[in-house]
Amino acid sequence: MASVMNSPAATRPAAGSDGGRKARPNIDALGIDLAAPRQPPAILDGLDSDEEAHDVASPRSPDAAVLSPPYWIISGSAPQRSHSSLSVDSVPPAITLRDNDTNEHSDRNNACWAKSVEVVDYTIVNGSATNIGAFVVWSVQVETLSGSYMTVRKRYSEFDELRWQLIQSFPSFEGAVPPLPPKSIISRFRPRFLEKRRAGLQYFLNCIMLNPEFSGSPVLRSFLFS
């Protein structure tokens, strides 16, 4: 039998026949099938360190800042402490003291014209040999701010009248008018009783004449100069 040599053309299957290898036009040069569905690559797979993972991590979304506590959010400027504003009107006025020895007085204190008041002495005036109708006259010495002195003589009944008129003229300041020393029919001429009365009348006059509410009143002026 004669042997027949196969030629390359005879052994190569015809194009389009099923006997040959199927053509893969979607395969690239690296052998990757371009028609196959591709999966998104895992970005973090294969990373060796946390630093590389941090480099490729996506930036934080705006929703992440909303879930954070407000004191973790760093603003653009440094936080400033809020200073409370103090109103000048809310500050209480300063306390002022008055010295009668100086020439600087407020308008209210200008009514004070006396520096000191003292009941220096008393005199028993006898009505008769049996002391019937006897009474006591009190010597009052007043030192003014200008340095001058004046002396007046008053009976206890006149002190009583002064106190009553002050209460009538200044009902809102009745508490500032001190009581007079008590009366005594039996001991009214005894030295010990008279000394206590003298100290009580002197205290009464100091509370009245050195008080700017009373020192310029017509009631006090009438008591001193009538």
C-alpha atoms as a printed R data frame, in Angstrom:
    type eleno elety resid chain resno       x       y       z
1   ATOM     1    CA   MET     A     1   0.000   0.000   0.000
2   ATOM     2    CA   ALA     A     2   1.153   3.409  -0.697
3   ATOM     3    CA   SER     A     3   1.616   5.659   2.259
4   ATOM     4    CA   VAL     A     4   0.130   9.044   2.086
5   ATOM     5    CA   MET     A     5   1.919  11.892   3.838
6   ATOM     6    CA   ASN     A     6  -0.239  14.339   5.587
7   ATOM     7    CA   SER     A     7   0.420  17.872   4.755
8   ATOM     8    CA   PRO     A     8  -0.129  20.723   7.172
9   ATOM     9    CA   ALA     A     9  -3.058  21.831   5.130
10  ATOM    10    CA   ALA     A    10  -4.619  18.406   5.316
11  ATOM    11    CA   THR     A    11  -4.230  18.050   9.105
12  ATOM    12    CA   ARG     A    12  -5.452  21.621   9.974
13  ATOM    13    CA   PRO     A    13  -9.186  21.634  10.517
14  ATOM    14    CA   ALA     A    14 -11.197  23.910   8.445
15  ATOM    15    CA   ALA     A    15 -12.375  27.165   9.796
16  ATOM    16    CA   GLY     A    16 -15.742  26.961  11.342
17  ATOM    17    CA   SER     A    17 -15.622  23.191  11.819
18  ATOM    18    CA   ASP     A    18 -16.322  21.575  15.168
19  ATOM    19    CA   GLY     A    19 -13.332  19.360  15.116
20  ATOM    20    CA   GLY     A    20 -10.818  22.080  15.766
21  ATOM    21    CA   ARG     A    21 -10.076  24.276  18.823
22  ATOM    22    CA   LYS     A    22 -12.597  27.043  19.444
23  ATOM    23    CA   ALA     A    23 -11.356  30.554  18.918
24  ATOM    24    CA   ARG     A    24 -11.259  32.872  21.946
25  ATOM    25    CA   PRO     A    25 -11.209  36.360  20.634
26  ATOM    26    CA   ASN     A    26 -11.835  37.905  24.202
27  ATOM    27    CA   ILE     A    27  -8.594  36.618  25.696
28  ATOM    28    CA   ASP     A    28  -5.880  39.232  26.056
29  ATOM    29    CA   ALA     A    29  -2.198  38.776  25.804
30  ATOM    30    CA   LEU     A    30  -1.851  37.744  29.448
31  ATOM    31    CA   GLY     A    31  -4.400  35.011  29.085
32  ATOM    32    CA   ILE     A    32  -7.158  36.769  31.017
33  ATOM    33    CA   ASP     A    33 -10.640  36.239  29.820
34  ATOM    34    CA   LEU     A    34 -12.045  39.668  29.192
35  ATOM    35    CA   ALA     A    35 -15.588  38.380  28.777
36  ATOM    36    CA   ALA     A    36 -15.749  36.851  32.245
37  ATOM    37    CA   PRO     A    37 -17.423  38.980  34.971
38  ATOM    38    CA   ARG     A    38 -14.844  40.789  37.030
39  ATOM    39    CA   GLN     A    39 -15.040  41.024  40.843
40  ATOM    40    CA   PRO     A    40 -13.938  44.236  42.603
41  ATOM    41    CA   PRO     A    41 -10.520  43.711  44.038
42  ATOM    42    CA   ALA     A    42 -10.191  43.601  47.794
43  ATOM    43    CA   ILE     A    43  -8.197  46.696  48.621
44  ATOM    44    CA   LEU     A    44  -7.060  45.550  52.022
45  ATOM    45    CA   ASP     A    45  -6.211  41.969  50.934
46  ATOM    46    CA   GLY     A    46  -2.554  41.311  50.866
47  ATOM    47    CA   LEU     A    47  -1.461  44.363  52.823
48  ATOM    48    CA   ASP     A    48   1.382  43.693  55.180
49  ATOM    49    CA   SER     A    49   0.998  46.481  57.770
50  ATOM    50    CA   ASP     A    50  -1.538  48.801  59.357
51  ATOM    51    CA   GLU     A    51   0.211  51.773  57.827
52  ATOM    52    CA   GLU     A    52  -0.536  50.555  54.314
53  ATOM    53    CA   ALA     A    53  -4.141  49.914  55.258
54  ATOM    54    CA   HIS     A    54  -4.401  53.446  56.579
55  ATOM    55    CA   ASP     A    55  -2.924  54.850  53.357
56  ATOM    56    CA   VAL     A    56  -5.452  53.197  51.115
57  ATOM    57    CA   ALA     A    57  -8.460  53.684  53.377
58  ATOM    58    CA   SER     A    58 -11.132  55.902  51.998
59  ATOM    59    CA   PRO     A    59 -11.653  59.320  53.651
60  ATOM    60    CA   ARG     A    60 -14.195  59.537  56.460
61  ATOM    61    CA   SER     A    61 -17.679  60.238  55.267
62  ATOM    62    CA   PRO     A    62 -19.547  63.343  56.533
63  ATOM    63    CA   ASP     A    63 -21.949  61.105  58.456
64  ATOM    64    CA   ALA     A    64 -19.156  59.944  60.734
65  ATOM    65    CA   ALA     A    65 -18.740  63.421  62.231
66  ATOM    66    CA   VAL     A    66 -22.423  63.552  63.104
67  ATOM    67    CA   LEU     A    67 -22.144  60.387  65.206
68  ATOM    68    CA   SER     A    68 -19.173  61.722  67.164
69  ATOM    69    CA   PRO     A    69 -19.671  63.589  70.463
70  ATOM    70    CA   PRO     A    70 -19.563  67.344  69.987
71  ATOM    71    CA   TYR     A    71 -16.498  67.784  72.172
72  ATOM    72    CA   TRP     A    72 -14.484  65.573  69.814
73  ATOM    73    CA   ILE     A    73 -15.031  67.841  66.839
74  ATOM    74    CA   ILE     A    74 -12.060  70.106  66.268
75  ATOM    75    CA   SER     A    75 -13.131  73.454  64.919
76  ATOM    76    CA   GLY     A    76 -11.040  75.709  62.815
77  ATOM    77    CA   SER     A    77 -10.308  78.160  65.629
78  ATOM    78    CA   ALA     A    78  -9.389  77.511  69.235
79  ATOM    79    CA   PRO     A    79 -12.317  77.630  71.650
80  ATOM    80    CA   GLN     A    80 -12.639  80.914  73.458
81  ATOM    81    CA   ARG     A    81 -13.933  81.218  77.011
82  ATOM    82    CA   SER     A    82 -17.076  83.277  77.190
83  ATOM    83    CA   HIS     A    83 -16.704  86.179  79.583
84  ATOM    84    CA   SER     A    84 -19.793  87.240  81.431
85  ATOM    85    CA   SER     A    85 -20.538  90.911  81.035
86  ATOM    86    CA   LEU     A    86 -20.986  92.709  84.363
87  ATOM    87    CA   SER     A    87 -23.251  95.674  84.212
88  ATOM    88    CA   VAL     A    88 -22.069  98.818  85.935
89  ATOM    89    CA   ASP     A    89 -25.592  99.419  87.175
90  ATOM    90    CA   SER     A    90 -25.542  96.151  89.118
91  ATOM    91    CA   VAL     A    91 -22.573  97.243  91.253
92  ATOM    92    CA   PRO     A    92 -23.779  98.615  94.613
93  ATOM    93    CA   PRO     A    93 -22.783 102.205  95.372
94  ATOM    94    CA   ALA     A    94 -19.808 102.828  97.582
95  ATOM    95    CA   ILE     A    95 -20.332 103.627 101.259
96  ATOM    96    CA   THR     A    96 -19.320 107.167 102.117
97  ATOM    97    CA   LEU     A    97 -18.498 108.362 105.614
98  ATOM    98    CA   ARG     A    98 -18.881 111.924 106.767
99  ATOM    99    CA   ASP     A    99 -16.459 113.722 109.026
100 ATOM   100    CA   ASN     A   100 -17.766 116.881 110.684
101 ATOM   101    CA   ASP     A   101 -14.211 118.168 111.018
102 ATOM   102    CA   THR     A   102 -13.817 118.566 107.234
103 ATOM   103    CA   ASN     A   103 -15.384 121.056 104.867
104 ATOM   104    CA   GLU     A   104 -16.451 118.454 102.286
105 ATOM   105    CA   HIS     A   105 -20.109 117.545 102.886
106 ATOM   106    CA   SER     A   106 -22.902 116.250 100.740
107 ATOM   107    CA   ASP     A   107 -26.055 118.267 100.195
108 ATOM   108    CA   ARG     A   108 -27.911 116.147 102.705
109 ATOM   109    CA   ASN     A   109 -25.258 116.488 105.384
110 ATOM   110    CA   ASN     A   110 -25.052 120.248 104.963
111 ATOM   111    CA   ALA     A   111 -28.070 120.444 107.263
112 ATOM   112    CA   CYS     A   112 -25.815 119.421 110.146
113 ATOM   113    CA   TRP     A   113 -24.423 122.559 111.678
114 ATOM   114    CA   ALA     A   114 -23.567 121.318 115.192
115 ATOM   115    CA   LYS     A   115 -20.381 119.454 116.027
116 ATOM   116    CA   SER     A   116 -21.172 118.464 119.606
117 ATOM   117    CA   VAL     A   117 -23.880 118.959 122.231
118 ATOM   118    CA   GLU     A   118 -23.404 118.725 125.980
119 ATOM   119    CA   VAL     A   119 -25.631 119.309 129.012
120 ATOM   120    CA   VAL     A   120 -23.007 120.833 131.249
121 ATOM   121    CA   ASP     A   121 -24.899 121.831 134.361
122 ATOM   122    CA   TYR     A   122 -28.261 122.274 136.047
123 ATOM   123    CA   THR     A   123 -29.763 124.799 138.449
124 ATOM   124    CA   ILE     A   124 -32.543 124.225 140.943
125 ATOM   125    CA   VAL     A   125 -34.856 127.197 141.016
126 ATOM   126    CA   ASN     A   126 -36.734 127.418 144.317
127 ATOM   127    CA   GLY     A   127 -40.254 128.711 144.219
128 ATOM   128    CA   SER     A   128 -40.401 129.119 148.006
129 ATOM   129    CA   ALA     A   129 -38.695 128.065 151.204
130 ATOM   130    CA   THR     A   130 -40.557 124.757 151.152
131 ATOM   131    CA   ASN     A   131 -39.545 124.012 147.527
132 ATOM   132    CA   ILE     A   132 -43.128 124.222 146.414
133 ATOM   133    CA   GLY     A   133 -43.107 125.094 142.732
134 ATOM   134    CA   ALA     A   134 -39.348 124.434 142.415
135 ATOM   135    CA   PHE     A   135 -37.984 123.282 139.064
136 ATOM   136    CA   VAL     A   136 -34.668 122.475 137.403
137 ATOM   137    CA   VAL     A   137 -33.081 124.410 134.550
138 ATOM   138    CA   TRP     A   138 -30.584 122.601 132.356
139 ATOM   139    CA   SER     A   139 -27.643 124.385 130.722
140 ATOM   140    CA   VAL     A   140 -27.019 123.113 127.178
141 ATOM   141    CA   GLN     A   141 -23.778 123.974 125.363
142 ATOM   142    CA   VAL     A   142 -23.613 123.536 121.576
143 ATOM   143    CA   GLU     A   143 -20.379 123.646 119.549
144 ATOM   144    CA   THR     A   144 -20.898 124.536 115.887
145 ATOM   145    CA   LEU     A   145 -18.849 123.370 112.908
146 ATOM   146    CA   SER     A   146 -17.299 126.810 112.640
147 ATOM   147    CA   GLY     A   147 -15.872 126.464 116.158
148 ATOM   148    CA   SER     A   148 -18.223 128.851 117.960
149 ATOM   149    CA   TYR     A   149 -20.283 127.987 121.060
150 ATOM   150    CA   MET     A   150 -23.778 128.765 122.149
151 ATOM   151    CA   THR     A   151 -25.485 128.098 125.485
152 ATOM   152    CA   VAL     A   152 -29.209 127.706 126.066
153 ATOM   153    CA   ARG     A   153 -31.160 126.931 129.223
154 ATOM   154    CA   LYS     A   154 -34.191 124.674 129.094
155 ATOM   155    CA   ARG     A   155 -36.549 122.937 131.465
156 ATOM   156    CA   TYR     A   156 -37.461 119.275 131.266
157 ATOM   157    CA   SER     A   157 -40.961 120.131 130.050
158 ATOM   158    CA   GLU     A   158 -39.429 121.892 127.033
159 ATOM   159    CA   PHE     A   159 -37.452 118.765 126.163
160 ATOM   160    CA   ASP     A   160 -40.695 116.831 126.357
161 ATOM   161    CA   GLU     A   161 -42.417 119.323 124.052
162 ATOM   162    CA   LEU     A   162 -39.537 119.091 121.554
163 ATOM   163    CA   ARG     A   163 -39.790 115.324 121.378
164 ATOM   164    CA   TRP     A   164 -43.545 115.396 120.800
165 ATOM   165    CA   GLN     A   165 -43.268 117.953 117.976
166 ATOM   166    CA   LEU     A   166 -40.513 115.965 116.272
167 ATOM   167    CA   ILE     A   167 -42.674 112.842 116.205
168 ATOM   168    CA   GLN     A   168 -45.570 114.844 114.777
169 ATOM   169    CA   SER     A   169 -43.380 116.459 112.122
170 ATOM   170    CA   PHE     A   170 -41.401 113.322 111.211
171 ATOM   171    CA   PRO     A   171 -43.687 110.291 111.682
172 ATOM   172    CA   SER     A   172 -41.467 108.134 109.469
173 ATOM   173    CA   PHE     A   173 -38.482 108.792 111.768
174 ATOM   174    CA   GLU     A   174 -40.173 108.186 115.090
175 ATOM   175    CA   GLY     A   175 -37.771 105.334 115.775
176 ATOM   176    CA   ALA     A   176 -34.853 107.779 115.515
177 ATOM   177    CA   VAL     A   177 -36.234 109.907 118.349
178 ATOM   178    CA   PRO     A   178 -34.999 108.386 121.636
179 ATOM   179    CA   PRO     A   179 -37.121 108.477 124.808
180 ATOM   180    CA   LEU     A   180 -36.451 110.980 127.531
181 ATOM   181    CA   PRO     A   181 -35.210 109.916 130.984
182 ATOM   182    CA   PRO     A   182 -38.080 109.035 133.342
183 ATOM   183    CA   LYS     A   183 -39.681 111.375 135.846
184 ATOM   184    CA   SER     A   184 -39.693 110.975 139.636
185 ATOM   185    CA   ILE     A   185 -41.668 113.016 142.115
186 ATOM   186    CA   ILE     A   186 -39.745 111.816 145.154
187 ATOM   187    CA   SER     A   187 -36.173 111.923 143.811
188 ATOM   188    CA   ARG     A   188 -36.431 114.760 141.316
189 ATOM   189    CA   PHE     A   189 -34.091 117.055 143.262
190 ATOM   190    CA   ARG     A   190 -31.614 114.463 144.500
191 ATOM   191    CA   PRO     A   191 -28.106 114.773 143.005
192 ATOM   192    CA   ARG     A   192 -27.881 111.132 141.909
193 ATOM   193    CA   PHE     A   193 -31.211 111.308 140.103
194 ATOM   194    CA   LEU     A   194 -30.339 114.639 138.523
195 ATOM   195    CA   GLU     A   195 -27.033 113.275 137.204
196 ATOM   196    CA   LYS     A   196 -28.798 110.389 135.494
197 ATOM   197    CA   ARG     A   197 -31.306 112.793 134.003
198 ATOM   198    CA   ARG     A   198 -28.522 115.064 132.764
199 ATOM   199    CA   ALA     A   199 -26.844 112.129 130.924
200 ATOM   200    CA   GLY     A   200 -30.205 111.090 129.426
201 ATOM   201    CA   LEU     A   201 -31.013 114.601 128.173
202 ATOM   202    CA   GLN     A   202 -27.547 114.930 126.652
203 ATOM   203    CA   TYR     A   203 -27.951 111.645 124.771
204 ATOM   204    CA   PHE     A   204 -31.350 112.803 123.515
205 ATOM   205    CA   LEU     A   205 -29.963 116.095 122.148
206 ATOM   206    CA   ASN     A   206 -27.027 114.365 120.426
207 ATOM   207    CA   CYS     A   207 -29.400 112.013 118.603
208 ATOM   208    CA   ILE     A   208 -31.508 114.957 117.431
209 ATOM   209    CA   MET     A   209 -29.027 117.722 116.643
210 ATOM   210    CA   LEU     A   210 -26.435 115.519 114.929
211 ATOM   211    CA   ASN     A   211 -29.055 113.851 112.729
212 ATOM   212    CA   PRO     A   212 -29.379 115.618 109.341
213 ATOM   213    CA   GLU     A   213 -33.087 114.780 109.255
214 ATOM   214    CA   PHE     A   214 -33.754 116.867 112.362
215 ATOM   215    CA   SER     A   215 -30.891 119.369 112.641
216 ATOM   216    CA   GLY     A   216 -32.300 121.813 110.098
217 ATOM   217    CA   SER     A   217 -35.973 121.484 111.070
218 ATOM   218    CA   PRO     A   218 -37.985 124.505 112.276
219 ATOM   219    CA   VAL     A   219 -38.975 122.479 115.346
220 ATOM   220    CA   LEU     A   220 -35.381 122.264 116.562
221 ATOM   221    CA   ARG     A   221 -34.694 125.871 115.624
222 ATOM   222    CA   SER     A   222 -37.619 126.983 117.709
223 ATOM   223    CA   PHE     A   223 -36.383 124.951 120.667
224 ATOM   224    CA   LEU     A   224 -32.904 126.490 120.572
225 ATOM   225    CA   PHE     A   225 -33.678 130.143 119.808
226 ATOM   226    CA   SER     A   226 -36.952 130.819 121.544
